[in-house]
Amino acid sequence: MVTAYDVPPDKLINEVARTLKEKKIKEPEWTRWVTTGVHKERGPEQEDWWYIRLASVLRKIYVYGPIGTSRLAAHYGGKEDRGSKRYKARKGSRAIVRKALQQLEELGYVKKEKEGRVITPQGMSFMDNAAKKVFDSLVKERKELEKYGK
């Protein structure tokens, strides 16, 4: 059985983002003007960056859960340019993480527990089905990978 651990993360995130976009999830109206953290000077340039972030958050909860909003924001952080001073580590936007978690909870893929957010069985099934699609597309490209999907 293929799981989210068995496929490349970038291909899995793109597949999950495409599926989430088809589910008619509405991105917040402020996503056109927002920067993804204080360490960034400009906002994201991709049109569907919100769905990619949703998919990425879902994968991080799958892999690292239970996990809280602060730790998720730290995963999306970076280093802030402070001029002639040293760079300093900064967390990403917690508002983006919170809104993403709220939307994933509405879909039933994530639930809140005392330790943090965890993936539900429905969310785990969704991710594993997406991983299976990605794996099947990889097998079409390279036949020798077929023995790993059993």
KAFENQUI-V591628 format. One record per pair of residues at least 4 apart in sequence whose ideal C-beta (glycine too) atoms are under 8 Angstrom apart, sorted by sequence separation. I is the first residue (numbers start at 0). J is the second residue. D is the distance in Angstrom with one decimal. If there is no record, write none. Layout:
BEGIN
I;J;D / I;J;D
END
This chain:
BEGIN
1;5;5.1 / 6;10;6.0 / 7;11;6.8 / 8;12;6.0 / 9;13;6.5 / 10;14;6.4 / 11;15;6.2 / 12;16;6.1 / 13;17;6.4 / 14;18;6.5 / 15;19;6.2 / 16;20;6.3 / 17;21;6.7 / 18;22;6.8 / 20;24;7.1 / 26;30;4.9 / 29;33;5.5 / 35;39;5.5 / 44;48;7.8 / 47;51;6.3 / 48;52;6.1 / 49;53;6.5 / 50;54;6.4 / 51;55;6.2 / 52;56;6.2 / 53;57;6.4 / 54;58;6.4 / 55;59;6.3 / 56;60;6.5 / 57;61;6.4 / 58;62;6.2 / 59;63;5.5 / 60;64;4.4 / 66;70;5.2 / 67;71;6.9 / 68;72;6.2 / 69;73;6.6 / 70;74;6.9 / 71;75;6.9 / 72;76;6.5 / 81;85;7.0 / 91;95;7.0 / 92;96;6.9 / 93;97;6.0 / 94;98;6.3 / 95;99;6.2 / 96;100;6.3 / 97;101;6.4 / 98;102;6.5 / 99;103;6.3 / 100;104;6.2 / 101;105;6.6 / 102;106;6.7 / 104;108;7.6 / 111;115;7.8 / 112;116;7.4 / 118;122;4.3 / 119;123;7.0 / 120;124;6.3 / 121;125;6.4 / 122;126;6.4 / 123;127;6.2 / 124;128;6.2 / 125;129;6.5 / 126;130;6.3 / 127;131;6.4 / 128;132;6.8 / 129;133;6.5 / 130;134;6.1 / 131;135;6.3 / 132;136;6.6 / 133;137;6.5 / 134;138;6.3 / 135;139;6.7 / 136;140;6.9 / 137;141;6.5 / 138;142;6.9 / 144;148;7.1 / 1;6;6.9 / 6;11;5.1 / 19;24;5.6 / 34;39;4.5 / 43;48;3.9 / 59;64;7.9 / 66;71;5.8 / 81;86;6.8 / 91;96;7.1 / 103;108;4.8 / 104;109;5.2 / 111;116;5.8 / 112;117;5.4 / 118;123;5.3 / 34;40;7.2 / 45;51;6.8 / 60;66;5.9 / 80;86;6.4 / 81;87;6.1 / 103;109;4.2 / 104;110;6.6 / 110;116;7.1 / 138;144;5.1 / 34;41;6.6 / 35;42;7.2 / 59;66;6.7 / 63;70;7.8 / 79;86;6.4 / 104;111;7.0 / 109;116;5.1 / 110;117;6.1 / 137;144;5.7 / 138;145;5.2 / 3;11;5.9 / 34;42;5.0 / 35;43;6.2 / 78;86;4.1 / 79;87;5.2 / 109;117;7.1 / 118;126;7.3 / 33;42;5.8 / 78;87;6.7 / 79;88;7.8 / 100;109;6.2 / 109;118;6.0 / 110;119;5.3 / 32;42;6.6 / 78;88;5.9 / 79;89;4.6 / 108;118;6.6 / 109;119;6.5 / 134;144;7.7 / 138;148;6.4 / 31;42;7.6 / 60;71;7.9 / 77;88;7.7 / 78;89;7.0 / 108;119;6.0 / 59;71;6.3 / 76;88;6.4 / 77;89;6.5 / 104;116;8.0 / 107;119;6.1 / 76;89;5.3 / 108;121;6.2 / 109;122;5.9 / 135;148;7.8 / 76;90;4.3 / 77;91;7.4 / 107;121;5.0 / 108;122;3.1 / 134;148;5.5 / 56;71;6.4 / 59;74;6.0 / 75;90;7.6 / 76;91;4.6 / 107;122;7.2 / 75;91;3.2 / 100;116;5.8 / 106;122;7.9 / 35;52;7.9 / 73;90;5.0 / 74;91;7.4 / 75;92;7.4 / 108;125;6.0 / 30;48;7.5 / 72;90;4.3 / 73;91;7.4 / 30;49;5.1 / 72;91;4.8 / 103;122;7.3 / 72;92;6.8 / 75;95;7.6 / 69;90;7.2 / 72;93;4.6 / 75;96;7.1 / 27;49;7.6 / 26;49;4.0 / 52;75;7.9 / 26;50;7.4 / 69;93;7.0 / 72;96;5.1 / 68;93;5.6 / 71;96;4.7 / 24;50;7.2 / 20;47;6.2 / 68;96;5.1 / 24;53;7.1 / 68;97;5.7 / 71;100;7.8 / 20;50;4.7 / 16;47;6.6 / 19;50;5.1 / 68;100;6.7 / 17;50;7.6 / 16;50;4.1 / 19;53;5.4 / 16;51;4.6 / 19;54;6.1 / 36;72;7.9 / 16;53;6.9 / 13;51;7.3 / 15;53;7.9 / 16;54;4.1 / 38;76;6.5 / 39;77;7.2 / 12;51;6.2 / 15;54;3.7 / 36;75;6.6 / 38;77;4.2 / 14;54;8.0 / 35;75;6.5 / 36;76;5.8 / 38;78;6.1 / 56;96;6.6 / 13;54;7.6 / 36;77;6.4 / 38;79;4.2 / 12;54;4.6 / 15;57;6.4 / 37;79;6.3 / 38;80;7.6 / 11;54;7.8 / 12;55;5.3 / 15;58;7.0 / 52;95;6.5 / 56;99;4.6 / 60;103;7.8 / 56;100;6.8 / 70;115;7.6 / 12;58;6.0 / 53;99;5.2 / 57;103;5.9 / 11;58;6.4 / 52;99;5.9 / 56;103;6.8 / 65;112;5.9 / 67;114;8.0 / 67;115;4.1 / 68;116;7.9 / 53;102;6.5 / 60;109;5.8 / 65;114;4.0 / 66;115;4.9 / 67;116;7.1 / 8;58;6.5 / 53;103;6.6 / 65;115;3.8 / 66;116;6.1 / 38;89;4.3 / 57;108;6.1 / 64;115;6.9 / 65;116;6.4 / 37;89;5.2 / 57;109;7.1 / 64;116;6.4 / 65;117;4.7 / 36;89;6.1 / 38;91;7.9 / 64;117;4.6 / 36;90;6.7 / 64;118;5.6 / 3;58;6.2 / 36;91;4.0 / 35;91;5.6 / 36;92;5.2 / 60;116;5.5 / 35;92;5.5 / 60;117;6.9 / 61;118;5.1 / 3;61;5.3 / 4;62;7.3 / 34;92;7.3 / 60;118;5.1 / 3;62;7.1 / 33;92;7.0 / 35;95;6.3 / 33;94;7.8 / 57;118;7.4 / 61;122;7.3 / 33;95;6.9 / 60;122;7.7 / 61;123;6.8 / 57;122;6.6 / 61;126;5.3 / 58;126;6.9 / 57;126;6.6 / 27;98;5.9 / 24;102;6.0 / 24;106;7.6 / 22;106;7.3 / 18;125;7.8 / 15;125;7.7 / 15;126;6.9 / 18;129;6.2 / 15;129;4.9 / 11;126;7.7 / 14;129;4.8 / 11;129;6.2 / 14;132;5.8 / 11;130;5.8 / 14;133;5.2 / 11;133;5.4 / 3;126;4.7 / 10;133;4.8 / 2;126;7.8 / 3;127;6.6 / 6;130;4.9 / 2;127;5.4 / 5;130;6.4 / 1;127;6.8 / 3;129;7.7 / 7;133;7.6 / 10;136;7.8 / 0;127;7.3 / 3;130;4.8 / 6;133;4.5 / 10;137;7.5 / 2;130;5.8 / 6;134;5.4 / 1;130;5.0 / 5;134;6.6 / 1;131;4.8 / 6;137;7.1 / 1;134;4.5 / 5;147;7.3 / 1;148;5.7
END
